[in-house]
């Protein structure tokens, strides 16, 4: 019995340290961007929603007892009732978002660039904007229809990421990139969206791998060294950047043959990610 308790205690300590490490970096990133009160509210609603899904999966077709939910979440039943009521009336507010919803401009640029490359009839590098009959508005409607995103907000974000040049006098937009890259942006919302999307994608991979048999796990690897001389940091960063650029080009070439020509509700988002990291 003591050995079992010791093992459980050790596992709890490891989990606590790991959670502290991840949350500390995420919170450091969020300080000044979202209030603690708002963050606590979001976490409470999301935690209850995910707990309900987990318990529901264990007993399909049956309602989740409030007492069981209270045991899993640590919340009292009165608070749980209020949270459940809010979720039922406003469940979209706390729903998980896909990358294309977080950064819809990426889907716009991808669709636009594809039309230009394939020399489609609507594939002009310069599109007019300003009304529902204009080329840009039609492109937006066909690509991200039904997501409640305004065309002016997309134009602003495309300008901020240096994806288009706007001619206000002629009311035209010129596409000047082959692919969307929020990392070129000086606009904080774009940078934040890109960062949180990358974090979300990595967690999705980890979540899948935790519950999948070995043969179905997604590819997930990291490579690093503990023996880097600080004086070599700049040269090392440059070498790794050049290496990742070759991987990126290879990934784009590998993905292209799998892409369907049209967008649709039945399509899914899939891909690979590349990033460099340092631990101070």
KEKE-3310 file (N, C-alpha, C; in steps of 0.2 Angstrom, whole numbers, plus 5000, padded with zeros to 4 digits):
npx = (5004:5010:5019:5011:5004:5015:5019:5007:5008:5020:5017:5007:5014:5023:5014:5008:5020:5022:5010:5011:5022:5017:5006:5011:5019:5009:5000:5009:5010:4997:4995:4989:4982:4971:4959:4961:4949:4940:4947:4947:4933:4931:4938:4931:4919:4923:4929:4919:4910:4919:4920:4907:4906:4915:4910:4898:4902:4906:4894:4884:4869:4863:4859:4870:4874:4872:4879:4889:4896:4899:4909:4919:4923:4924:4916:4902:4885:4875:4882:4886:4874:4871:4881:4879:4866:4870:4878:4869:4862:4871:4881:4889:4899:4909:4914:4926:4937:4941:4956:4955:4944:4949:4959:4953:4958:4968:4963:4956:4967:4974:4964:4962:4975:4977:4967:4973:4985:4980:4975:4961:4945:4940:4952:4960:4974:4971:4957:4941:4932:4919:4906:4892:4893:4906:4922:4931:4922:4914:4923:4926:4913:4912:4922:4923:4910:4895:4901:4900:4909:4916:4919:4927:4934:4942:4949:4957:4965:4972:4979:4987:4995:5003:4998:4991:4989:4981:4971:4963:4957:4953:4947:4952:4960:4976:4983:4998:5006:5011:5006:4998:5005:5004:5015:5022:5016:5014:5004:4996:4984:4984:4996:4994:4983:4989:4999:4991:4984:4993:4997:4985:4984:4995:4992:4980:4986:4993:4983:4976:4986:4987:4976:4976:4980:4996:4999:4991:4995:4998:5012:5024:5037:5052:5068:5083:5097:5107:5119:5123:5133:5132:5138:5137:5124:5117:5122:5118:5104:5101:5105:5096:5084:5086:5086:5073:5066:5068:5061:5048:5046:5046:5035:5025:5025:5022:5009:5001:4997:4986:4976:4959:4950:4939:4931:4922:4909:4912:4925:4941:4954:4971:4988:5006:5017:5030:5043:5055:5064:5069:5076:5078)
npy = (4994:5007:5009:5010:5022:5031:5030:5036:5048:5053:5054:5063:5074:5076:5079:5091:5099:5099:5105:5117:5123:5123:5131:5143:5149:5151:5159:5170:5175:5179:5189:5205:5205:5198:5198:5192:5188:5186:5176:5166:5164:5159:5147:5140:5137:5130:5119:5113:5110:5101:5091:5086:5081:5070:5062:5059:5051:5040:5035:5033:5040:5043:5054:5066:5064:5077:5076:5068:5076:5086:5080:5077:5090:5098:5108:5115:5110:5120:5130:5123:5121:5134:5136:5126:5130:5142:5137:5130:5140:5148:5142:5143:5153:5147:5137:5126:5133:5131:5132:5139:5147:5155:5162:5168:5175:5168:5157:5164:5170:5159:5153:5163:5165:5152:5152:5162:5156:5144:5151:5154:5160:5169:5172:5184:5194:5207:5213:5220:5229:5233:5231:5219:5213:5214:5208:5204:5203:5192:5182:5181:5177:5164:5157:5158:5157:5160:5163:5174:5185:5201:5209:5221:5220:5209:5214:5224:5215:5208:5218:5222:5210:5211:5205:5210:5225:5239:5250:5264:5274:5268:5258:5244:5229:5221:5206:5201:5191:5173:5165:5164:5173:5175:5179:5189:5200:5215:5217:5215:5207:5198:5191:5185:5177:5168:5162:5156:5147:5139:5133:5127:5117:5109:5104:5097:5087:5080:5076:5067:5057:5052:5044:5035:5019:5013:5012:5021:5034:5051:5059:5065:5074:5080:5088:5092:5101:5100:5106:5118:5132:5148:5158:5153:5155:5164:5160:5147:5148:5154:5143:5133:5140:5140:5126:5123:5130:5123:5111:5116:5120:5107:5101:5109:5105:5092:5092:5098:5089:5083:5092:5097:5105:5113:5122:5117:5112:5099:5098:5095:5102:5099:5096:5100:5106:5119:5124:5134:5133:5139:5136:5146)
npz = (5000:5004:4994:4983:4986:4986:4973:4967:4972:4967:4954:4954:4958:4947:4937:4942:4941:4928:4922:4929:4922:4909:4910:4916:4906:4896:4903:4905:4892:4890:4900:4902:4890:4892:4905:4922:4928:4917:4911:4921:4921:4908:4908:4918:4912:4900:4906:4913:4902:4895:4904:4905:4892:4893:4903:4898:4887:4893:4897:4886:4880:4892:4904:4912:4929:4941:4953:4950:4941:4949:4957:4948:4944:4955:4959:4967:4967:4964:4958:4947:4941:4936:4927:4918:4913:4907:4897:4889:4884:4877:4870:4859:4862:4870:4862:4854:4842:4824:4815:4803:4806:4817:4810:4797:4786:4781:4774:4764:4757:4753:4744:4735:4729:4724:4714:4705:4702:4695:4684:4683:4678:4687:4693:4695:4700:4705:4713:4714:4727:4740:4738:4737:4724:4720:4716:4727:4738:4733:4733:4747:4752:4745:4751:4765:4770:4781:4793:4800:4799:4795:4779:4779:4790:4787:4776:4783:4791:4781:4775:4786:4788:4777:4765:4755:4744:4746:4736:4739:4732:4719:4724:4725:4728:4728:4727:4734:4739:4739:4748:4764:4779:4795:4803:4797:4801:4810:4817:4832:4836:4825:4827:4840:4837:4828:4836:4847:4839:4834:4847:4850:4840:4842:4855:4851:4844:4854:4862:4854:4852:4865:4867:4857:4848:4845:4831:4826:4830:4828:4820:4830:4836:4843:4843:4851:4859:4874:4875:4869:4866:4872:4864:4852:4848:4839:4826:4827:4827:4815:4806:4810:4806:4792:4789:4793:4784:4772:4776:4776:4763:4757:4763:4759:4745:4746:4752:4742:4731:4737:4740:4737:4724:4727:4741:4756:4768:4771:4771:4779:4791:4790:4793:4795:4807:4810:4821:4830:4846:4862:4878:4892)
capx = (5000:5014:5022:5006:5003:5021:5018:5002:5010:5025:5014:5004:5019:5026:5009:5008:5025:5021:5005:5013:5026:5014:5001:5014:5020:5003:4998:5014:5008:4990:4994:4988:4978:4964:4959:4961:4942:4938:4951:4944:4926:4931:4941:4926:4914:4926:4931:4912:4908:4923:4919:4901:4907:4919:4906:4893:4905:4906:4887:4880:4862:4861:4860:4876:4871:4875:4883:4896:4899:4902:4914:4925:4925:4926:4911:4895:4879:4872:4887:4886:4867:4871:4885:4875:4861:4873:4881:4864:4859:4876:4886:4894:4904:4915:4915:4932:4937:4946:4961:4952:4940:4953:4962:4950:4961:4973:4959:4955:4973:4975:4959:4964:4982:4976:4964:4978:4990:4977:4972:4954:4941:4940:4958:4964:4978:4968:4950:4938:4929:4915:4899:4892:4894:4913:4926:4933:4916:4912:4928:4925:4907:4913:4927:4921:4903:4892:4905:4899:4915:4915:4924:4931:4939:4947:4954:4962:4970:4976:4984:4992:5000:5006:4996:4988:4990:4974:4970:4957:4954:4950:4943:4954:4965:4981:4987:5006:5010:5008:5003:4997:5009:5003:5021:5025:5012:5015:4997:4996:4979:4986:5001:4991:4979:4994:5002:4986:4982:4999:4997:4979:4986:5000:4988:4976:4990:4995:4977:4975:4991:4986:4971:4976:4985:5003:4999:4987:4997:5001:5019:5026:5044:5056:5075:5086:5103:5108:5126:5124:5137:5128:5141:5135:5117:5115:5123:5113:5097:5101:5106:5090:5079:5087:5084:5066:5063:5068:5056:5042:5045:5045:5029:5020:5025:5019:5002:4998:4993:4980:4971:4953:4949:4934:4930:4916:4908:4914:4932:4944:4960:4976:4994:5011:5020:5037:5045:5061:5063:5075:5074:5083)
capy = (5000:5013:5010:5013:5029:5034:5031:5041:5055:5055:5055:5070:5080:5077:5082:5097:5103:5100:5109:5124:5125:5125:5137:5149:5152:5153:5165:5175:5177:5182:5195:5212:5204:5196:5199:5186:5187:5183:5169:5161:5162:5154:5140:5136:5135:5125:5113:5109:5107:5095:5086:5083:5076:5064:5058:5057:5046:5034:5032:5035:5040:5044:5061:5066:5066:5083:5074:5065:5081:5090:5076:5078:5097:5101:5113:5113:5109:5126:5133:5119:5122:5140:5135:5122:5134:5147:5133:5128:5146:5152:5137:5145:5157:5144:5132:5126:5135:5129:5137:5143:5152:5160:5166:5167:5178:5163:5154:5169:5171:5152:5152:5168:5163:5146:5154:5165:5150:5140:5155:5153:5166:5174:5172:5190:5196:5213:5212:5226:5228:5238:5229:5212:5211:5215:5201:5202:5200:5186:5177:5180:5173:5157:5154:5157:5159:5158:5163:5181:5189:5206:5210:5227:5217:5204:5218:5227:5210:5206:5224:5221:5205:5213:5201:5214:5232:5242:5256:5266:5278:5264:5252:5238:5225:5217:5201:5202:5185:5167:5161:5169:5172:5180:5180:5195:5205:5219:5218:5210:5202:5192:5187:5182:5172:5163:5159:5152:5142:5134:5130:5123:5112:5104:5100:5092:5081:5076:5073:5061:5052:5049:5039:5031:5014:5015:5012:5027:5040:5056:5060:5071:5074:5086:5087:5098:5099:5103:5108:5124:5137:5154:5162:5151:5155:5167:5155:5141:5150:5154:5136:5130:5143:5138:5119:5123:5133:5117:5107:5120:5119:5100:5100:5112:5101:5086:5093:5101:5085:5081:5097:5097:5111:5118:5122:5115:5111:5093:5098:5096:5105:5095:5098:5099:5113:5119:5130:5134:5135:5139:5136:5150)
capz = (5000:5004:4987:4978:4988:4984:4966:4965:4975:4963:4947:4955:4958:4940:4933:4944:4939:4920:4921:4931:4917:4903:4911:4917:4899:4893:4906:4904:4886:4891:4904:4898:4884:4894:4912:4926:4929:4911:4910:4926:4918:4902:4910:4922:4907:4896:4910:4914:4896:4893:4909:4903:4886:4895:4907:4893:4883:4897:4898:4881:4880:4898:4907:4917:4935:4944:4958:4946:4938:4955:4959:4943:4943:4962:4960:4970:4962:4963:4953:4941:4938:4933:4922:4913:4910:4902:4891:4885:4880:4874:4869:4854:4865:4872:4857:4851:4835:4820:4813:4798:4810:4820:4805:4791:4781:4778:4769:4759:4753:4749:4739:4730:4726:4720:4707:4701:4699:4690:4679:4683:4675:4693:4696:4694:4706:4707:4714:4717:4733:4742:4737:4736:4717:4719:4716:4733:4742:4731:4735:4754:4753:4743:4755:4773:4771:4787:4799:4804:4799:4790:4774:4781:4795:4784:4773:4788:4793:4776:4775:4792:4787:4771:4760:4749:4744:4744:4732:4741:4727:4714:4728:4723:4732:4724:4731:4733:4742:4737:4754:4770:4784:4800:4806:4794:4803:4815:4821:4838:4835:4820:4830:4845:4834:4825:4842:4850:4834:4835:4853:4850:4835:4846:4860:4848:4842:4860:4865:4850:4853:4872:4867:4851:4848:4842:4824:4823:4833:4824:4820:4835:4838:4845:4843:4854:4862:4880:4875:4865:4868:4871:4859:4845:4848:4833:4821:4827:4825:4807:4803:4811:4801:4785:4789:4793:4777:4767:4778:4774:4756:4756:4766:4754:4739:4748:4753:4736:4727:4741:4740:4733:4721:4730:4748:4758:4775:4773:4771:4786:4791:4792:4791:4799:4810:4811:4825:4834:4853:4866:4885:4895)
cpx = (5004:5017:5017:5005:5009:5021:5013:5004:5015:5022:5010:5008:5022:5020:5008:5014:5024:5016:5007:5018:5022:5009:5005:5016:5014:5000:5002:5012:5002:4990:4994:4984:4971:4964:4959:4953:4939:4941:4948:4937:4926:4933:4935:4921:4916:4927:4924:4910:4912:4922:4912:4902:4910:4914:4900:4895:4905:4900:4883:4873:4859:4863:4866:4873:4875:4880:4890:4900:4903:4909:4920:4927:4927:4921:4905:4890:4876:4876:4886:4879:4867:4876:4882:4870:4864:4876:4875:4861:4864:4882:4891:4900:4910:4916:4922:4932:4942:4951:4959:4947:4943:4957:4959:4953:4966:4969:4957:4961:4975:4970:4961:4970:4981:4972:4969:4983:4987:4974:4965:4951:4941:4946:4963:4968:4975:4960:4947:4934:4924:4908:4898:4893:4902:4917:4928:4928:4914:4917:4927:4919:4908:4917:4925:4914:4900:4896:4905:4905:4914:4920:4929:4937:4944:4952:4959:4967:4975:4981:4989:4997:5003:5005:4993:4990:4983:4975:4963:4953:4950:4946:4945:4959:4969:4984:4994:5010:5007:5005:5003:5002:5008:5010:5025:5021:5015:5009:4996:4990:4981:4991:4999:4987:4983:4997:4997:4984:4987:4999:4991:4981:4990:4996:4983:4980:4991:4989:4975:4979:4990:4981:4971:4981:4991:5003:4995:4989:4999:5008:5020:5033:5047:5064:5079:5093:5104:5115:5128:5128:5133:5131:5139:5127:5114:5116:5119:5106:5096:5101:5099:5084:5080:5085:5076:5062:5063:5062:5049:5041:5043:5038:5023:5019:5021:5011:4998:4994:4986:4975:4965:4953:4944:4934:4923:4915:4911:4921:4935:4951:4965:4983:5000:5014:5027:5039:5052:5060:5069:5072:5080:5085)
cpy = (5006:5014:5012:5020:5033:5035:5036:5048:5058:5057:5062:5075:5081:5081:5089:5102:5104:5105:5117:5127:5127:5131:5143:5152:5154:5159:5171:5179:5181:5188:5201:5211:5201:5196:5192:5184:5183:5177:5164:5159:5157:5147:5136:5133:5129:5119:5109:5106:5101:5089:5082:5078:5070:5059:5055:5051:5040:5031:5035:5035:5041:5051:5061:5068:5072:5081:5071:5071:5086:5086:5077:5085:5100:5107:5111:5113:5115:5130:5130:5120:5129:5140:5131:5126:5139:5143:5132:5134:5150:5148:5138:5149:5153:5137:5132:5129:5132:5134:5142:5148:5157:5164:5165:5170:5173:5159:5158:5169:5164:5151:5157:5166:5157:5148:5158:5160:5146:5144:5154:5160:5171:5175:5178:5192:5203:5212:5219:5224:5234:5236:5222:5209:5211:5208:5199:5199:5194:5180:5176:5175:5166:5154:5153:5159:5156:5159:5170:5185:5195:5207:5216:5224:5213:5208:5221:5222:5208:5212:5223:5216:5205:5207:5204:5221:5235:5249:5259:5270:5274:5258:5246:5235:5221:5212:5201:5196:5179:5163:5166:5167:5177:5182:5186:5201:5209:5220:5213:5205:5196:5188:5183:5176:5166:5159:5154:5146:5137:5130:5125:5116:5107:5100:5095:5086:5077:5073:5067:5056:5049:5044:5035:5025:5016:5016:5018:5034:5045:5057:5066:5070:5080:5084:5093:5096:5103:5107:5114:5130:5144:5159:5160:5151:5158:5163:5149:5142:5151:5148:5133:5133:5141:5130:5119:5125:5127:5112:5110:5119:5112:5099:5103:5108:5095:5086:5095:5095:5082:5086:5097:5104:5116:5117:5120:5113:5104:5092:5098:5099:5100:5097:5097:5106:5113:5125:5129:5136:5135:5139:5140:5147)
cpz = (5000:4997:4982:4980:4985:4977:4963:4967:4970:4956:4948:4955:4951:4936:4935:4941:4931:4919:4923:4925:4911:4904:4913:4911:4896:4896:4905:4897:4886:4895:4900:4892:4886:4902:4916:4927:4923:4910:4914:4923:4912:4904:4914:4917:4903:4900:4911:4908:4894:4898:4907:4897:4888:4899:4903:4889:4887:4898:4892:4882:4887:4900:4912:4924:4938:4949:4955:4944:4943:4957:4955:4943:4950:4963:4963:4965:4960:4957:4946:4937:4934:4927:4916:4909:4905:4896:4886:4881:4876:4873:4864:4857:4867:4868:4855:4844:4831:4818:4808:4801:4814:4816:4798:4785:4777:4773:4763:4754:4749:4743:4733:4726:4722:4713:4703:4698:4694:4684:4678:4680:4681:4696:4695:4701:4709:4707:4717:4723:4735:4741:4736:4729:4716:4719:4723:4738:4740:4733:4743:4755:4751:4748:4762:4774:4778:4793:4803:4804:4793:4785:4776:4786:4792:4780:4777:4790:4787:4774:4780:4791:4780:4765:4754:4750:4742:4741:4734:4736:4722:4717:4725:4728:4727:4729:4729:4736:4738:4742:4760:4776:4789:4804:4803:4797:4809:4820:4826:4838:4831:4823:4836:4842:4831:4831:4845:4845:4834:4841:4853:4845:4839:4851:4857:4846:4848:4862:4861:4851:4860:4872:4861:4851:4844:4835:4821:4826:4827:4825:4825:4837:4839:4845:4846:4857:4869:4880:4870:4869:4867:4865:4852:4844:4841:4827:4821:4825:4818:4804:4804:4806:4794:4784:4789:4787:4772:4769:4775:4767:4754:4758:4761:4747:4740:4749:4747:4732:4731:4741:4735:4730:4724:4738:4750:4765:4776:4773:4778:4785:4793:4789:4796:4802:4811:4816:4828:4841:4856:4874:4889:4901)
residu = (UNK:UNK:UNK:UNK:UNK:UNK:UNK:UNK:UNK:UNK:UNK:UNK:UNK:UNK:UNK:UNK:UNK:UNK:UNK:UNK:UNK:UNK:UNK:UNK:UNK:UNK:UNK:UNK:UNK:UNK:UNK:UNK:UNK:UNK:UNK:UNK:UNK:UNK:UNK:UNK:UNK:UNK:UNK:UNK:UNK:UNK:UNK:UNK:UNK:UNK:UNK:UNK:UNK:UNK:UNK:UNK:UNK:UNK:UNK:UNK:UNK:UNK:UNK:UNK:UNK:UNK:UNK:UNK:UNK:UNK:UNK:UNK:UNK:UNK:UNK:UNK:UNK:UNK:UNK:UNK:UNK:UNK:UNK:UNK:UNK:UNK:UNK:UNK:UNK:UNK:UNK:UNK:UNK:UNK:UNK:UNK:UNK:UNK:UNK:UNK:UNK:UNK:UNK:UNK:UNK:UNK:UNK:UNK:UNK:UNK:UNK:UNK:UNK:UNK:UNK:UNK:UNK:UNK:UNK:UNK:UNK:UNK:UNK:UNK:UNK:UNK:UNK:UNK:UNK:UNK:UNK:UNK:UNK:UNK:UNK:UNK:UNK:UNK:UNK:UNK:UNK:UNK:UNK:UNK:UNK:UNK:UNK:UNK:UNK:UNK:UNK:UNK:UNK:UNK:UNK:UNK:UNK:UNK:UNK:UNK:UNK:UNK:UNK:UNK:UNK:UNK:UNK:UNK:UNK:UNK:UNK:UNK:UNK:UNK:UNK:UNK:UNK:UNK:UNK:UNK:UNK:UNK:UNK:UNK:UNK:UNK:UNK:UNK:UNK:UNK:UNK:UNK:UNK:UNK:UNK:UNK:UNK:UNK:UNK:UNK:UNK:UNK:UNK:UNK:UNK:UNK:UNK:UNK:UNK:UNK:UNK:UNK:UNK:UNK:UNK:UNK:UNK:UNK:UNK:UNK:UNK:UNK:UNK:UNK:UNK:UNK:UNK:UNK:UNK:UNK:UNK:UNK:UNK:UNK:UNK:UNK:UNK:UNK:UNK:UNK:UNK:UNK:UNK:UNK:UNK:UNK:UNK:UNK:UNK:UNK:UNK:UNK:UNK:UNK:UNK:UNK:UNK:UNK:UNK:UNK:UNK:UNK:UNK:UNK:UNK:UNK:UNK:UNK:UNK:UNK:UNK:UNK:UNK:UNK:UNK:UNK:UNK:UNK:UNK:UNK)
# end
